[in-house]
Amino acid sequence: MILGILLIGFAPAIPLFFFVYFLIQKSHRNWKLAVGAAVAMGILTSGVFARVLDLHLYSGVLFS
């Protein structure tokens, strides 16, 4: 997660982390939940932090 944030930034790293985490836990969860959680966290991250709180999220080494 930390390496992902450093390389690609907060906005893509958080949904990617949730997606991979839910896929790793596939004995308890399925891929639909993984996609749903990733989309929800992406919307929540960009919506709350970037738009509502008007905070600049780190965009990572690759995108800056």
C-alpha positions in Angstrom: 0.0 0.0 0.0 2.7 2.4 1.0 4.8 1.6 -2.1 1.6 2.1 -4.3 1.0 5.5 -2.8 4.6 6.5 -3.4 4.6 5.3 -7.0 1.1 6.0 -8.3 -0.5 8.3 -5.6 -3.4 8.1 -3.3 -6.3 8.2 -5.8 -5.4 5.0 -7.7 -3.5 3.2 -4.9 -6.4 3.0 -2.4 -8.9 1.3 -4.8 -6.2 -0.9 -6.2 -5.3 -2.0 -2.6 -8.9 -2.8 -1.8 -9.3 -4.8 -5.1 -6.1 -6.8 -4.5 -6.9 -7.4 -0.8 -10.4 -8.7 -1.5 -9.1 -10.9 -4.3 -6.5 -12.4 -1.9 -9.3 -13.1 0.6 -11.3 -14.9 -2.1 -12.1 -17.9 0.2 -14.4 -15.5 2.1 -15.3 -13.0 -0.7 -15.8 -13.0 -4.4 -14.6 -10.8 -7.3 -17.9 -8.8 -7.4 -17.3 -7.6 -3.9 -13.7 -6.8 -4.8 -14.7 -4.6 -7.7 -17.5 -3.0 -5.7 -15.2 -2.2 -2.8 -12.6 -0.8 -5.1 -15.1 1.4 -6.9 -16.6 2.6 -3.6 -13.3 3.4 -2.1 -12.2 5.3 -5.2 -15.3 7.4 -5.2 -15.0 7.9 -1.4 -11.4 8.9 -1.6 -11.7 11.3 -4.5 -15.1 12.6 -3.3 -14.4 13.3 0.3 -10.7 14.2 0.3 -10.3 16.0 -3.0 -13.7 17.6 -3.5 -15.4 18.0 -0.1 -12.4 18.8 2.0 -10.5 20.4 -0.9 -7.3 18.7 -0.1 -4.6 18.0 -2.6 -3.9 14.3 -2.7 -0.3 13.1 -3.5 -0.2 12.1 -7.1 2.8 9.8 -6.9 6.2 9.7 -8.5 5.0 8.3 -11.8 2.2 10.9 -12.3 4.0 14.1 -11.1 
